[in-house]
Structure formats: structure tokens, C-alpha cells
Amino acid sequence: MAKIKYPSIPDEAIVDLKIIGTFYRSLAQLLLGLSQELKPNEYQAIIEKLKNKEPATDIKELNIMLVTALVFSIELAAEEQKVTTEIEVDIPDEPVK
């Protein structure tokens, strides 16, 4: 059997990475899109799995868990580095039935 070598990152390694705000916003939009494909209780169950460090049961759960963890990590680092700002956004009114 042939062997090849490729670069890898050990599990315990911590990688410092600089990103631009537009990349973060794109990730946040991706997370919003992924979560909107689910029922609210399904999304909440995935977040609970993430909090409890439980494994994903399928690729959709894995994608949501990974993107959520990445967005959260970026937000936490941004707060620690004091590079966050507050913005105001409009929230549409609930539709009248």
C-alpha cells in the first residue's frame, strides 16, 4: 500500500486567524439560511447537542453545528479584541392574520 504525506493540524493545536468583517457576515448569513431550513424545535435540538458536545447525526446537523461554532468563536474573539460595534436594524412587523 502506498503512503502519502499531507499537512495536518493536531487536535490540541490552536490556530490564530485574522478575518474581515464581510467574511463574518457571510458566515452569519449562511447560518441563518441553514437554520431557516429547519423547524424551530429542530434548530434548538441541534444547538443543545452542540452545547452538550454530542455528535451530529447527519451532515445537515454537522454543517449547522460547525458554522454555529465558527460564528460564535469569531464573535467571542471580536468582543475580546474590542472590535465590535453596535448597529441598528429594522425588524419587520408580524403579518396581520
N, C-alpha and C positions, 0 to 999 in steps of 0.2 A: 504494500500500500504506500502510495506517495504521501509526502507531508509538505505542507506549505507553512510559511510564517506570515503573520499579518499583525499590525498594531492592535493592541487591546488595552482597555482601561481596567485595572483591578477594581473589585467591588468596593474596597475601602477608600479608593482614591477620591479626592475632591478636586474638581476642575473649576478654575475661575474663568468666567466667560463674560465678555462685555457684549451687550446687545443694545440696539437702538429702540427707541420707543415705538416706532412703527412696526417693528418685529413683534414686540409685546402685544400691541393692539391687534395684529393679525392673529396671534395665538388666542387672544381673548375672544375674537370673533369666531375662530374655529371651534373653540369650546362651546360658545353659545349655540352655534349651528349643530354641533353634535348632541348637545343636551336637549335641544328643541325637537330632536327626532324621537325622544323618549317621553313617556308619561312622567309627571312629576314624582310619583312614588318610585318609579324605576331609577330615575336620576338620584333620588335621595338614598336608595339602597346601594347604589354604586359608590356614592360619597361615604357612606357608613363603612363599606368594605375597605375603601382607601384609608379611612381613619383607623380602622382596626387591623390594618396591614394584612388583609385577606386577599387571596389571589383572585384574579378575574376569571370568569367562567367562559368568556368568549372574546373574540377580537374587538367587538364594539365596546365592551366593558374596559378592556385593556387600553384602547385608544382614549377613552374618556378619562380613565384613571391617570394615564401618563400626561395628557395635556393639562389636566387639572393640577397635578403635582408640579409641572413645569411652570404654569402661570402663577401658582401660589408661591413657589420658590423665587420667581422673579419679583413678585410684589413684596415679599419679605425682604429681599436684598435691597430693593429700591427704597423701602422705608428705612432700613438700617443705614443706607448711604445718604439719606435725606435728599433724594432726588424726585420725590413725589410732589404733585401739586393737586389741588382740588379743582374740579371742573363742575360746571352746572349743566345738566342735561334735562331736556323736556321729557316728561313721562306722559304718554297719551292717556286720555280719559278712557275708562272702561266703556265698552259699547253698551248702549241702552237696548234692552230687550223689548 
